[in-house]
Amino acid sequence: MELGVHLPLMEFGDEGQSLARLTRTVDAARECGLAAIAANDHFLFSSPWLDGPTALAAVLERSGSMDLATTIALVSLRGPVTLAKTLAALDLLSGGRVMAGVGPGSSERDYEAVRIPYDDRWARFENSVVELRALLADDSPLEPRPHRRVPIWIGSWGSPAGLRRVARLADGWLASAYNTTPEAFAAARATLPHGLPNAVVTMWTWITEDPRDAERVLREVLAPLLKREPDALRHQLCIGPAERCAELLARYAEAGCQRVHLWPLGDDARQIELAASRMLPAVNG
């Protein structure tokens, strides 16, 4: 199993939003041998949200050989042409390291921001994916073209309809850590074409050996952010001792998960170092 990390696009305390915070995260990920950096996409959120593609571009020079992933980009709302131009530029400038994860999004506020009916999201999404693929093809009228054919992955929480959409339209599948379990992931993966690449994203992470600290982060930081009950999240995420977090990732590895994108709940660089030094070796032996 490989690890990636989500860029810190929002605050969980008083960290602030800055280029320095982004670069510290990317430097730690590169130095610890992580496989990818990722950026999620919201226009409006409960906390101020730094634009994801812009953040990826800002740290391009420091990203080494890591993949640059959107997990996910709102293709229906950004528009296929605009997103294709962004992805093509990132892929060209990075020498072919972009992985385009896309999805319809699950926030009505994002749709309200661009005055698109939320109920239209599924039809708009499928049409947008088809158009995005054509715009990133070798014969696209958009120039300059990407360094190579950009793989398009689709995010799905695991519904039968969503998985059928992944099988029909995608080069890879993105599952959401706080909306699945290793067992549910394995069952969903079994319905997809053999060999289709996969990853688990939004694996909220806070490695700590202090039970009170883990409980504080779960109850005071994460549960309010996601509007979920703490007990519903407790066993799905990497919050708590490194050994317990490694056990969760090992179950995902056994389920066939190829990569997990961690999202530190603050202290980004230190959490990456703990994950790489104390979790990943226990998972991969």
SVG drawing of the C-alpha trace seen along z (x, -y; Angstrom):
<svg xmlns="http://www.w3.org/2000/svg" viewBox="-34 -33 47 42">
<polyline fill="none" stroke="black" stroke-width="0.4" points="0.0,0.0 1.1,-3.6 0.2,-6.8 -0.8,-10.1 -1.8,-13.3 -4.4,-15.9 -3.1,-19.4 -4.3,-21.6 -6.9,-23.6 -8.8,-24.6 -8.1,-25.4 -8.8,-23.2 -7.6,-25.7 -5.5,-28.8 -3.1,-27.5 -4.0,-30.1 -3.9,-29.6 -0.5,-30.3 1.9,-29.2 4.3,-28.3 1.8,-25.8 1.3,-24.2 5.1,-23.9 5.8,-22.4 3.2,-19.7 4.5,-19.0 8.1,-19.0 7.3,-16.5 5.4,-14.3 8.3,-14.3 10.9,-13.6 8.9,-10.8 8.5,-9.1 4.7,-9.5 3.3,-8.7 0.9,-11.7 -0.5,-15.0 -4.1,-15.7 -6.6,-18.6 -10.3,-18.5 -12.8,-20.9 -15.4,-23.2 -16.6,-26.7 -18.4,-27.2 -17.9,-25.2 -18.4,-25.5 -14.8,-26.6 -13.0,-28.9 -11.6,-26.7 -8.5,-27.4 -8.9,-26.6 -7.5,-23.1 -6.1,-23.3 -4.4,-26.6 -2.8,-25.0 -1.5,-22.1 0.0,-24.6 1.6,-26.6 3.6,-23.6 4.4,-22.0 8.1,-22.7 8.4,-21.1 6.4,-18.0 9.3,-15.9 8.0,-12.8 4.7,-12.6 1.4,-12.3 -0.8,-15.4 -4.4,-14.3 -7.7,-16.0 -9.9,-14.1 -12.3,-15.2 -12.7,-18.1 -16.2,-19.4 -16.3,-19.0 -20.0,-19.7 -19.6,-23.0 -16.2,-24.2 -17.2,-23.1 -15.3,-20.5 -13.5,-23.1 -12.2,-25.1 -11.2,-22.0 -9.5,-20.4 -7.4,-23.5 -6.3,-23.4 -5.5,-19.7 -3.7,-19.9 -1.5,-22.7 -0.7,-20.9 0.1,-17.7 2.3,-19.4 4.2,-21.4 4.6,-18.4 5.9,-16.1 2.8,-13.9 1.9,-13.4 -1.7,-14.5 -4.5,-12.1 -7.9,-13.7 -10.3,-12.5 -13.8,-13.9 -17.2,-13.6 -20.6,-15.4 -20.0,-16.7 -22.3,-16.3 -22.8,-19.9 -25.9,-21.8 -24.0,-25.0 -21.5,-24.5 -24.4,-24.2 -26.1,-27.3 -22.9,-29.2 -23.0,-28.7 -26.8,-28.7 -27.1,-25.1 -30.0,-22.9 -28.6,-20.3 -31.2,-17.8 -29.5,-17.9 -26.1,-16.8 -26.0,-13.2 -27.0,-13.8 -24.7,-16.8 -21.9,-14.8 -22.0,-12.0 -22.1,-14.3 -19.2,-16.4 -17.0,-13.3 -17.5,-12.3 -16.7,-15.8 -13.7,-16.1 -12.2,-12.9 -12.6,-14.2 -11.0,-17.5 -8.0,-15.8 -7.5,-13.5 -4.7,-13.7 -7.0,-15.3 -8.5,-17.9 -8.9,-21.4 -7.5,-22.7 -3.8,-23.4 -1.3,-23.0 -2.2,-19.4 -1.2,-17.5 2.1,-15.6 0.3,-12.3 -3.3,-11.0 -4.5,-12.1 -6.3,-9.3 -9.8,-10.1 -10.9,-8.6 -14.4,-8.8 -15.3,-9.2 -18.1,-6.9 -19.1,-6.1 -20.1,-2.6 -23.7,-2.7 -24.6,-0.2 -25.4,-3.1 -22.2,-4.9 -20.0,-1.7 -21.7,-1.1 -20.8,-4.6 -17.2,-4.0 -17.0,-0.8 -18.5,-2.5 -16.6,-5.8 -13.5,-5.7 -9.8,-4.8 -9.9,-4.3 -12.1,-4.4 -11.8,-6.8 -13.6,-5.7 -14.3,-7.9 -12.8,-6.7 -15.5,-8.3 -18.2,-6.8 -17.0,-3.2 -15.1,-0.4 -12.5,2.1 -15.2,4.7 -17.5,2.5 -14.6,1.4 -13.8,5.0 -17.4,5.8 -17.6,2.8 -14.2,3.5 -15.4,7.0 -18.1,5.5 -15.6,3.5 -13.6,4.6 -10.6,6.7 -7.4,4.6 -9.1,1.2 -6.9,-1.1 -8.3,-2.3 -7.6,-4.6 -9.3,-5.6 -9.4,-9.4 -10.3,-11.7 -8.8,-9.5 -8.9,-12.0 -5.8,-11.5 -4.6,-12.4 -1.9,-10.0 -1.6,-10.3 -0.9,-8.0 -3.0,-10.2 -6.6,-8.8 -7.9,-12.2 -6.2,-14.0 -7.7,-11.5 -11.2,-12.0 -10.8,-15.8 -10.0,-15.8 -12.8,-13.4 -15.5,-15.2 -14.4,-18.9 -12.8,-19.0 -14.0,-16.3 -17.5,-15.4 -18.7,-19.1 -17.0,-19.5 -18.6,-16.5 -21.9,-16.8 -21.6,-13.2 -21.8,-11.5 -18.3,-10.8 -19.1,-7.1 -20.0,-6.7 -16.6,-7.9 -14.4,-6.4 -13.5,-3.1 -13.4,-4.4 -10.5,-6.8 -6.9,-7.1 -7.4,-8.8 -5.6,-7.5 -2.5,-5.4 -0.2,-4.6 -0.7,-0.9 -4.5,-1.1 -4.3,-3.3 -1.9,-0.8 -4.3,2.0 -7.1,0.1 -4.8,-0.5 -3.7,3.1 -7.4,4.1 -7.7,1.8 -4.6,3.4 -6.1,6.8 -9.2,5.6 -7.2,4.7 -6.7,0.9 -3.7,-0.4 -3.3,-3.9 -4.8,-5.8 -4.8,-9.6 -4.4,-10.9 -5.8,-14.2 -4.1,-15.4 -6.3,-17.3 -3.6,-19.9 0.2,-19.8 0.4,-18.5 4.2,-17.8 4.4,-16.0 1.4,-13.8 2.9,-12.9 6.2,-11.9 4.4,-9.8 2.4,-8.1 5.4,-7.3 7.6,-6.2 5.2,-4.4 2.1,-3.4 3.2,-2.5 6.1,0.0 3.6,1.9 1.2,2.1 3.7,3.2 5.8,5.3"/>
</svg>
